[in-house]
Amino acid sequence: MSVTIYHNPKCVTSRKALGLLRDAGIEPKIIEYLKDPPSKTKLTELARLAGLKPRALLRKKEKLYKELGLDAPDVTDAQAIEAMLAHPVLIERPIVETDGKAVLGRPPERVEDILPAAKSSKSSKQK
């Protein structure tokens, strides 16, 4: 299984999600998206794989979010994507992708939803 995490090492939530992956025995490909931002095609694909509108990948706590007017209800998906391309800091994190699925890891435990190994270890821990 191939797993990729779009990660910000300074983010506590992103570090927790990475830790959950590693605890499940998975060493993901780590993409520090602030240094190596995803393309327009990849951002669009990640949103689709996660079942989200591109707006849902916007980091609403980021100062630029309001400064750029991205909180307006009429912001389109294309405008959201363009804003994230121009300012990768606006990409919510972490995003984990595997086997044709993706999830926004907020809270970090959401990454377990797309990992079969993590699901089985989670259910065995609950027994």
C-alpha positions in Angstrom: 0.0 0.0 0.0 1.3 3.4 -1.0 0.6 6.2 1.4 1.4 9.9 1.0 0.9 12.6 3.6 0.9 16.3 2.7 2.6 17.5 5.8 3.7 20.5 7.8 6.2 19.5 10.4 5.5 22.6 12.5 1.8 21.6 12.8 0.9 19.5 15.9 -2.1 17.9 14.1 0.0 17.0 11.1 2.7 15.5 13.4 0.0 13.5 15.2 -1.4 12.1 11.9 2.1 11.1 10.8 2.6 9.4 14.2 -0.7 7.4 13.7 0.5 6.2 10.3 3.8 5.1 11.8 2.1 3.5 14.7 0.1 1.5 12.2 3.4 0.3 10.6 3.2 2.6 7.6 6.1 4.8 6.5 4.4 7.2 4.2 5.9 9.4 1.5 6.1 12.8 3.1 5.5 15.8 1.1 6.1 19.1 2.9 3.6 21.0 0.8 5.0 24.4 1.9 8.3 23.5 0.2 6.8 21.4 -2.6 3.2 22.5 -3.2 0.9 20.2 -5.1 -0.2 21.2 -8.6 -3.6 22.4 -9.6 -4.4 18.9 -10.9 -3.2 17.2 -7.7 -5.2 19.6 -5.5 -8.3 19.0 -7.5 -7.7 15.3 -7.4 -7.1 15.3 -3.6 -10.4 17.1 -3.0 -12.3 14.7 -5.3 -10.7 11.6 -3.6 -11.6 13.0 -0.2 -15.2 13.7 -1.4 -14.7 17.4 -0.6 -15.2 20.6 -2.4 -11.9 22.4 -3.0 -13.1 25.1 -0.5 -13.0 22.5 2.2 -9.2 22.2 1.8 -8.7 25.9 2.6 -7.2 26.7 6.0 -9.7 29.0 7.5 -7.6 29.9 10.5 -4.9 31.4 8.3 -4.9 35.2 8.3 -4.7 35.3 4.5 -8.0 33.4 4.3 -10.0 36.5 5.3 -7.5 39.0 3.8 -8.1 37.5 0.4 -11.9 37.4 0.9 -12.0 33.6 0.7 -14.6 33.6 3.5 -17.1 35.1 1.0 -20.0 32.6 0.2 -19.5 33.2 -3.6 -15.9 32.0 -3.8 -15.8 29.3 -6.5 -13.9 26.0 -6.4 -11.6 27.4 -9.1 -10.9 30.5 -7.0 -10.1 28.3 -3.9 -7.7 26.2 -5.9 -6.0 29.3 -7.4 -5.6 30.8 -3.9 -4.0 27.6 -2.6 -1.6 27.5 -5.6 -0.6 31.1 -5.0 -0.4 30.7 -1.2 0.3 27.0 -0.2 0.0 28.1 3.5 -3.8 28.2 2.8 -3.9 24.4 2.3 -5.4 22.7 5.3 -3.3 19.9 6.7 -2.6 17.1 6.9 -4.0 15.4 3.8 -3.4 11.7 3.5 -3.7 9.8 0.2 -3.7 6.1 -0.4 -5.1 3.7 -3.0 -7.5 6.0 -4.7 -8.7 7.6 -1.5 -7.8 10.7 0.5 -8.7 12.2 3.8 -8.2 15.5 5.5 -6.7 14.5 8.8 -8.6 16.8 11.1 -8.8 15.4 13.7 -5.7 13.3 13.1 -7.6 10.0 13.8 -9.5 10.5 10.5 -6.5 9.0 8.7 -7.4 5.7 10.2 -10.6 5.7 8.1 -8.7 5.0 4.9 -6.1 2.6 6.2 -7.1 -1.1 6.4 -4.2 -1.9 8.7 -5.1 0.9 11.1 -8.7 -0.1 11.1 -7.9 -3.7 12.1 -5.5 -2.6 14.8 -8.1 0.0 16.0 -10.8 -2.6 16.3 -8.6 -5.1 18.1 -7.6 -2.4 20.6 -11.3 -1.7 21.3 -12.0 -5.4 22.2 
